[in-house]
Amino acid sequence: MPDFKLLPKPETRTERPKLYKVILLNDDYTPRDFVIAVLKAVFRMTEGEALGVMLTAHRKGACVVAVYTQEVAETKARQATDMGASAGFPLAFTTEKES
């Protein structure tokens, strides 16, 4: 009778989903209060957090708002950008793959 060796089962690892940053782009037309309201509504930030993000974007030209999976990041960026567009402002959010 031949000798059979049982090989160990290969470990299956679930890969973590890739993460994406939601980035607020600064513009010179959207009122600060409106940006803060959008950040609070879409990203559930406190007044203080939203103010900090808005000011950073204002000073540096852009600011990372939050990090999510790709689908969530794209949805939130679209929601926030659409809120600005529906109010007639050029408010823009974008997404970028986290390195």
N, C-alpha and C positions, 0 to 999 in steps of 0.2 A: 504494500500500500504506500503511495507516494506521500511525502511530507508536505503538508500545507501550512503556510505561514499566513496568519491574518495580519493585514496591514492596518495600521491605525487610521481611523477616519480622519480625513482632512478637516481642520477647524474651519467652520464657516463664520466669517466675520461680517457683520452688517456695517457697511461703510456709512460714515456720518455724511449727511447731506452738505453740499457746498453752501457756503454762506455768502450773502450779498449785502453790501452797504447801501442804505438809502441816503442820498446826499441832497441837501438843500443848496440850490444855487442862488447867489445874491442877485438882486436886480434893484434898480434905483426908483422903481415906480410903485411896487406893492407896499402898502402901509404896514408899519411894524406890528400894529395891533392885529391886523388881519393875519399876518404870518403866525403870530402867537396863537391866535384862535384856531388856525388850521393844525398847528403842531399839537395843541391840546386835544382837538377833536379826532384826528386821524391816528396820532401816535400815543395818545393818552398820557401826555406829559403834564406836569404841574406847571403853574404859571412861571415859577422860577426856572425850571428846566427849559421851558420853551423860550424864555427870555435869553437865557445863556446860549442856546443853539442859534437863535436869530441874530444875536450880537456877534457871535463867532463868524457866522456866514457873512454878515455885513462887513466885518473887519478884514476877513481873509478871502472873501469871494465865494467860499463854499464851506459846508460843514457836514460831517457825518451825523445823521439824525439817529439811526438805529441800524442793527444788523439782524437779518432774518434769512430764512431759506429763500430761494429764488422766487418762488411763486408769491409768497407773502410780501417780499420786498417790492416786487413789480406791482402788485395790487395796491399796496399802500402809497407808492410813489405816484401811481396813476390817479388814485383817489384825491391825493393832496393837490396834484397839478390841476385836476379837473375842478376842484373847488375854487382855485384861483381863476381859471378860465371862465367859469360860470359867473364870477363876480367881476369879470373884465380886467383881471390883472395878469401880468406875464409871469406869475409865480411858477417856478419850475423845480421839480424834484427828479432825480435820476438814480439809477442803480449801477453798482459796479461790483464785480466779483472780489471778494476779500482774498488777499494774498496770504 
